[in-house]
């Protein structure tokens, strides 16, 4: 059993001083504690702002100055969290109204209102991985590899895979290059959903995105982010069914 996450672990996470295993444990803790996640995201923004500021300075400040500046900015960032969350809620409401008023398909070649938010870049990677899996499935010379070890995948790639429903059958598993390391794509026979692809990768930056829908010419993708890990479920099933399945996969990671 992993040790409880302490304030010292959170400070070390912000300062990039944790090994990969402990970072994953901290990110799992943050994914289950939205309040703590919001504070850490504010601290990370303050840290990056400091890095930019000092990178542009004519000489490097002393370590004592850097520590004092970090403490000051963390205190100010925490005071701004409540305001930032209120603004985020207002933006989410406006985005929701925009989707309702302009809900036209428009991802990867389908026309859509320019005001609608674009899916993150990893969604495109997931769709390409899904399309590649469909090509592999049609090729007799490409053997499917259905056996996989989630623990080994986590050790080698840093990617944690969700628990699949018992009636889903994995047909093929492949490791793909990703923008921040490696991505893992599972081709699955999901029973009532039909053939789907589950894509998982490290994002490179911390974030929390609830399950969201992206529509493409050959199907739909429900994507989400938990800490530094991103996921996408792609298939041709109806949106409510695909979103429900994605919600179950996301919940299994908590």
C-alpha positions as a Markdown table, in Angstrom:
| # | Residue | x | y | z |
|---|---|---|---|---|
| 1 | Unk | 0.0 | 0.0 | 0.0 |
| 2 | Unk | 1.4 | 3.4 | -0.9 |
| 3 | Unk | 2.1 | 6.0 | 1.8 |
| 4 | Unk | -0.3 | 8.9 | 2.3 |
| 5 | Unk | 0.4 | 12.0 | 0.3 |
| 6 | Unk | 1.8 | 14.8 | 2.5 |
| 7 | Unk | 2.3 | 18.5 | 2.0 |
| 8 | Unk | 6.0 | 17.8 | 1.5 |
| 9 | Unk | 5.1 | 15.5 | -1.4 |
| 10 | Unk | 2.9 | 18.2 | -3.0 |
| 11 | Unk | 5.7 | 20.8 | -2.6 |
| 12 | Unk | 8.2 | 18.3 | -4.2 |
| 13 | Unk | 5.7 | 17.6 | -7.0 |
| 14 | Unk | 5.5 | 21.3 | -7.8 |
| 15 | Unk | 9.3 | 21.5 | -7.8 |
| 16 | Unk | 9.8 | 18.4 | -10.0 |
| 17 | Unk | 11.6 | 16.6 | -7.3 |
| 18 | Unk | 9.6 | 13.3 | -7.2 |
| 19 | Unk | 10.5 | 10.1 | -9.0 |
| 20 | Unk | 7.9 | 8.8 | -11.6 |
| 21 | Unk | 6.3 | 6.3 | -9.2 |
| 22 | Unk | 5.7 | 8.8 | -6.5 |
| 23 | Unk | 4.4 | 11.4 | -9.1 |
| 24 | Unk | 1.8 | 8.9 | -10.2 |
| 25 | Unk | 0.7 | 8.4 | -6.6 |
| 26 | Unk | 0.5 | 12.2 | -6.1 |
| 27 | Unk | -1.5 | 12.6 | -9.3 |
| 28 | Unk | -3.9 | 9.9 | -8.2 |
| 29 | Unk | -4.4 | 11.7 | -4.9 |
| 30 | Unk | -5.1 | 15.0 | -6.8 |
| 31 | Unk | -7.5 | 13.4 | -9.2 |
| 32 | Unk | -9.7 | 12.4 | -6.2 |
| 33 | Unk | -9.3 | 15.8 | -4.5 |
| 34 | Unk | -10.4 | 18.7 | -6.8 |
| 35 | Unk | -9.7 | 21.4 | -4.2 |
| 36 | Unk | -6.1 | 20.3 | -3.8 |
| 37 | Unk | -5.7 | 19.9 | -7.5 |
| 38 | Unk | -6.9 | 23.5 | -8.1 |
| 39 | Unk | -4.3 | 24.7 | -5.6 |
| 40 | Unk | -1.5 | 22.7 | -7.2 |
| 41 | Unk | -2.4 | 24.0 | -10.7 |
| 42 | Unk | -2.3 | 27.6 | -9.4 |
| 43 | Unk | 1.1 | 26.9 | -7.9 |
| 44 | Unk | 2.4 | 25.3 | -11.1 |
| 45 | Unk | 1.3 | 28.4 | -13.0 |
| 46 | Unk | 3.1 | 30.6 | -10.5 |
| 47 | Unk | 6.2 | 28.4 | -10.8 |
| 48 | Unk | 6.2 | 28.6 | -14.6 |
| 49 | Unk | 5.7 | 32.4 | -14.5 |
| 50 | Unk | 8.7 | 32.7 | -12.2 |
| 51 | Unk | 10.8 | 30.6 | -14.5 |
| 52 | Unk | 10.0 | 32.8 | -17.4 |
| 53 | Unk | 10.7 | 35.9 | -15.4 |
| 54 | Unk | 14.1 | 34.7 | -14.1 |
| 55 | Unk | 15.0 | 33.4 | -17.6 |
| 56 | Unk | 14.6 | 36.9 | -18.9 |
| 57 | Unk | 16.6 | 38.5 | -16.0 |
| 58 | Unk | 20.2 | 39.6 | -16.8 |
| 59 | Unk | 21.6 | 37.4 | -14.0 |
| 60 | Unk | 20.4 | 34.5 | -11.9 |
| 61 | Unk | 19.0 | 35.4 | -8.5 |
| 62 | Unk | 20.3 | 33.7 | -5.4 |
| 63 | Unk | 18.7 | 30.6 | -4.1 |
| 64 | Unk | 17.3 | 32.4 | -1.1 |
| 65 | Unk | 15.6 | 34.9 | -3.4 |
| 66 | Unk | 14.1 | 32.1 | -5.5 |
| 67 | Unk | 12.8 | 30.4 | -2.4 |
| 68 | Unk | 11.3 | 33.7 | -1.1 |
| 69 | Unk | 9.7 | 34.4 | -4.5 |
| 70 | Unk | 8.2 | 30.9 | -4.7 |
| 71 | Unk | 6.7 | 31.2 | -1.2 |
| 72 | Unk | 5.2 | 34.7 | -2.0 |
| 73 | Unk | 3.7 | 33.5 | -5.3 |
| 74 | Unk | 2.2 | 30.4 | -3.8 |
| 75 | Unk | 0.5 | 32.5 | -1.2 |
| 76 | Unk | -0.8 | 34.9 | -3.8 |
| 77 | Unk | -1.9 | 32.0 | -6.1 |
| 78 | Unk | -3.9 | 30.3 | -3.3 |
| 79 | Unk | -5.7 | 33.6 | -2.7 |
| 80 | Unk | -6.7 | 33.7 | -6.4 |
| 81 | Unk | -8.0 | 30.1 | -6.6 |
| 82 | Unk | -11.5 | 31.0 | -5.5 |
| 83 | Unk | -11.7 | 33.8 | -8.1 |
| 84 | Unk | -10.2 | 31.5 | -10.8 |
| 85 | Unk | -12.7 | 28.8 | -10.1 |
| 86 | Unk | -15.6 | 31.2 | -10.3 |
| 87 | Unk | -14.3 | 32.4 | -13.6 |
| 88 | Unk | -13.9 | 28.8 | -14.8 |
| 89 | Unk | -17.5 | 28.1 | -13.9 |
| 90 | Unk | -18.7 | 31.1 | -15.9 |
| 91 | Unk | -16.6 | 30.0 | -18.9 |
| 92 | Unk | -17.9 | 26.4 | -18.6 |
| 93 | Unk | -21.5 | 27.8 | -18.6 |
| 94 | Unk | -20.8 | 29.9 | -21.7 |
| 95 | Unk | -19.2 | 27.0 | -23.5 |
| 96 | Unk | -22.2 | 24.8 | -22.6 |
| 97 | Unk | -24.6 | 27.4 | -24.0 |
| 98 | Unk | -22.4 | 27.6 | -27.1 |
| 99 | Unk | -22.5 | 23.8 | -27.6 |
| 100 | Unk | -26.3 | 23.9 | -27.2 |
| 101 | Unk | -26.8 | 26.8 | -29.7 |
| 102 | Unk | -24.1 | 25.7 | -32.2 |
| 103 | Unk | -24.0 | 21.9 | -31.7 |
| 104 | Unk | -22.8 | 21.1 | -35.2 |
| 105 | Unk | -20.3 | 18.3 | -35.9 |
| 106 | Unk | -16.9 | 19.7 | -36.7 |
| 107 | Unk | -13.9 | 17.7 | -35.6 |
| 108 | Unk | -11.4 | 16.5 | -38.2 |
| 109 | Unk | -13.1 | 17.8 | -41.3 |
| 110 | Unk | -16.7 | 18.5 | -40.2 |
| 111 | Unk | -17.9 | 22.1 | -40.3 |
| 112 | Unk | -18.4 | 23.7 | -36.9 |
| 113 | Unk | -18.8 | 27.2 | -35.4 |
| 114 | Unk | -15.5 | 28.9 | -34.9 |
| 115 | Unk | -16.5 | 29.8 | -31.4 |
| 116 | Unk | -16.7 | 26.1 | -30.3 |
| 117 | Unk | -13.7 | 24.9 | -28.3 |
| 118 | Unk | -11.4 | 22.5 | -30.1 |
| 119 | Unk | -10.5 | 19.2 | -28.5 |
| 120 | Unk | -7.0 | 18.8 | -27.0 |
| 121 | Unk | -4.2 | 17.7 | -29.3 |
| 122 | Unk | -4.1 | 14.2 | -27.7 |
| 123 | Unk | -7.6 | 13.5 | -29.1 |
| 124 | Unk | -6.2 | 13.7 | -32.6 |
| 125 | Unk | -3.5 | 11.2 | -31.6 |
| 126 | Unk | -6.2 | 8.9 | -30.2 |
| 127 | Unk | -8.2 | 9.1 | -33.5 |
| 128 | Unk | -5.1 | 8.3 | -35.5 |
| 129 | Unk | -4.3 | 5.4 | -33.3 |
| 130 | Unk | -7.9 | 4.1 | -33.7 |
| 131 | Unk | -7.6 | 4.5 | -37.5 |
| 132 | Unk | -4.3 | 2.6 | -37.5 |
| 133 | Unk | -5.9 | -0.2 | -35.5 |
| 134 | Unk | -8.6 | -0.5 | -38.1 |
| 135 | Unk | -6.0 | -0.8 | -40.8 |
| 136 | Unk | -4.1 | -3.5 | -38.8 |
| 137 | Unk | -7.3 | -5.4 | -38.3 |
| 138 | Unk | -7.8 | -5.7 | -42.1 |
| 139 | Unk | -4.3 | -6.9 | -42.7 |
| 140 | Unk | -3.8 | -10.7 | -42.6 |
| 141 | Unk | 0.0 | -10.2 | -42.1 |
| 142 | Unk | -0.4 | -8.1 | -39.0 |
| 143 | Unk | -0.9 | -10.4 | -36.0 |
| 144 | Unk | -3.0 | -9.1 | -33.1 |
| 145 | Unk | -1.6 | -9.1 | -29.6 |
| 146 | Unk | -4.4 | -9.4 | -27.2 |
| 147 | Unk | -2.4 | -10.3 | -24.1 |
| 148 | Unk | -1.1 | -7.4 | -22.0 |
| 149 | Unk | 0.1 | -6.7 | -18.5 |
| 150 | Unk | -1.2 | -3.3 | -17.1 |
| 151 | Unk | 1.6 | -3.4 | -14.4 |
| 152 | Unk | 4.3 | -3.8 | -17.1 |
| 153 | Unk | 2.8 | -1.1 | -19.2 |
| 154 | Unk | 2.7 | 1.3 | -16.2 |
| 155 | Unk | 6.4 | 0.5 | -15.4 |
| 156 | Unk | 7.6 | 1.0 | -18.9 |
| 157 | Unk | 5.5 | 3.9 | -20.1 |
| 158 | Unk | 4.2 | 5.6 | -17.0 |
| 159 | Unk | 0.6 | 5.0 | -18.3 |
| 160 | Unk | -2.0 | 3.6 | -16.0 |
| 161 | Unk | -4.8 | 1.8 | -17.8 |
| 162 | Unk | -8.4 | 1.7 | -16.4 |
| 163 | Unk | -10.1 | -1.5 | -15.5 |
| 164 | Unk | -12.3 | -2.8 | -18.4 |
| 165 | Unk | -15.8 | -4.2 | -18.0 |
| 166 | Unk | -15.7 | -8.0 | -17.7 |
| 167 | Unk | -17.7 | -8.6 | -20.9 |
| 168 | Unk | -15.3 | -6.5 | -23.0 |
| 169 | Unk | -12.8 | -8.5 | -25.0 |
| 170 | Unk | -9.4 | -7.0 | -25.9 |
| 171 | Unk | -8.3 | -7.9 | -29.4 |
| 172 | Unk | -5.1 | -6.0 | -29.8 |
| 173 | Unk | -2.7 | -3.8 | -27.8 |
| 174 | Unk | -0.1 | -1.5 | -29.2 |
| 175 | Unk | 2.3 | 1.2 | -27.9 |
| 176 | Unk | 2.4 | 4.4 | -30.0 |
| 177 | Unk | 4.6 | 7.4 | -29.9 |
| 178 | Unk | 2.9 | 10.3 | -28.1 |
| 179 | Unk | 3.5 | 14.0 | -27.7 |
| 180 | Unk | 4.8 | 13.6 | -24.1 |
| 181 | Unk | 6.3 | 10.1 | -24.3 |
| 182 | Unk | 4.3 | 6.9 | -25.1 |
| 183 | Unk | 0.7 | 6.2 | -25.8 |
| 184 | Unk | -1.1 | 2.9 | -25.4 |
| 185 | Unk | -4.0 | 1.9 | -27.7 |
| 186 | Unk | -6.3 | -1.1 | -26.9 |
| 187 | Unk | -8.6 | -2.4 | -29.6 |
| 188 | Unk | -11.7 | -3.8 | -27.9 |
| 189 | Unk | -14.9 | -5.7 | -28.7 |
| 190 | Unk | -17.1 | -3.7 | -26.3 |
| 191 | Unk | -20.3 | -5.8 | -26.9 |
| 192 | Unk | -23.2 | -3.5 | -27.3 |
| 193 | Unk | -20.9 | -0.6 | -28.2 |
| 194 | Unk | -19.3 | -2.6 | -31.0 |
| 195 | Unk | -15.5 | -2.2 | -31.8 |
| 196 | Unk | -13.9 | 0.6 | -29.8 |
| 197 | Unk | -10.4 | 1.9 | -29.2 |
| 198 | Unk | -9.2 | 3.0 | -25.8 |
| 199 | Unk | -6.2 | 5.4 | -25.9 |
| 200 | Unk | -4.1 | 6.4 | -22.9 |
| 201 | Unk | -1.0 | 8.5 | -22.7 |
| 202 | Unk | 0.9 | 11.0 | -20.5 |
| 203 | Unk | -0.1 | 14.6 | -21.1 |
| 204 | Unk | 3.2 | 16.3 | -20.0 |
| 205 | Unk | 1.2 | 18.8 | -18.0 |
| 206 | Unk | -1.2 | 18.4 | -15.1 |
| 207 | Unk | -4.9 | 18.9 | -15.6 |
| 208 | Unk | -8.4 | 17.7 | -14.9 |
| 209 | Unk | -10.8 | 17.3 | -17.8 |
| 210 | Unk | -14.2 | 15.6 | -17.3 |
| 211 | Unk | -15.4 | 13.2 | -20.0 |
| 212 | Unk | -16.1 | 15.3 | -23.1 |
| 213 | Unk | -17.2 | 14.5 | -26.6 |
| 214 | Unk | -15.5 | 15.1 | -29.9 |
| 215 | Unk | -17.2 | 14.2 | -33.2 |
| 216 | Unk | -15.4 | 13.0 | -36.3 |
| 217 | Unk | -16.3 | 11.8 | -39.8 |
| 218 | Unk | -16.0 | 8.1 | -38.8 |
| 219 | Unk | -17.1 | 8.1 | -35.3 |
| 220 | Unk | -17.1 | 9.8 | -31.9 |
| 221 | Unk | -14.4 | 10.2 | -29.2 |
| 222 | Unk | -15.0 | 10.7 | -25.5 |
| 223 | Unk | -11.9 | 12.1 | -23.9 |
| 224 | Unk | -10.8 | 13.1 | -20.4 |
| 225 | Unk | -7.7 | 13.9 | -18.3 |
| 226 | Unk | -6.8 | 12.8 | -14.8 |
| 227 | Unk | -3.7 | 14.5 | -13.5 |
| 228 | Unk | -0.9 | 14.0 | -16.1 |
| 229 | Unk | -2.7 | 11.1 | -17.8 |
| 230 | Unk | -5.1 | 11.5 | -20.7 |
| 231 | Unk | -7.6 | 9.0 | -22.1 |
| 232 | Unk | -9.9 | 8.7 | -25.2 |
| 233 | Unk | -12.6 | 6.2 | -26.0 |
| 234 | Unk | -13.3 | 6.1 | -29.8 |
| 235 | Unk | -16.1 | 4.2 | -31.6 |
| 236 | Unk | -19.2 | 4.5 | -33.7 |
| 237 | Unk | -21.8 | 3.9 | -30.9 |
| 238 | Unk | -24.4 | 6.4 | -29.9 |
| 239 | Unk | -23.0 | 9.3 | -27.9 |
| 240 | Unk | -24.9 | 8.6 | -24.6 |
| 241 | Unk | -23.7 | 4.9 | -24.6 |
| 242 | Unk | -20.1 | 5.9 | -25.3 |
| 243 | Unk | -20.2 | 8.7 | -22.7 |
| 244 | Unk | -21.6 | 6.3 | -20.1 |
| 245 | Unk | -18.8 | 3.8 | -20.9 |
| 246 | Unk | -16.1 | 6.5 | -20.6 |
| 247 | Unk | -17.6 | 7.5 | -17.3 |
| 248 | Unk | -17.2 | 4.0 | -16.0 |
| 249 | Unk | -13.6 | 3.8 | -17.2 |
| 250 | Unk | -12.8 | 7.1 | -15.6 |
| 251 | Unk | -14.3 | 6.1 | -12.3 |
| 252 | Unk | -12.2 | 2.9 | -12.2 |
| 253 | Unk | -9.1 | 5.0 | -12.1 |
| 254 | Unk | -10.0 | 6.7 | -8.8 |
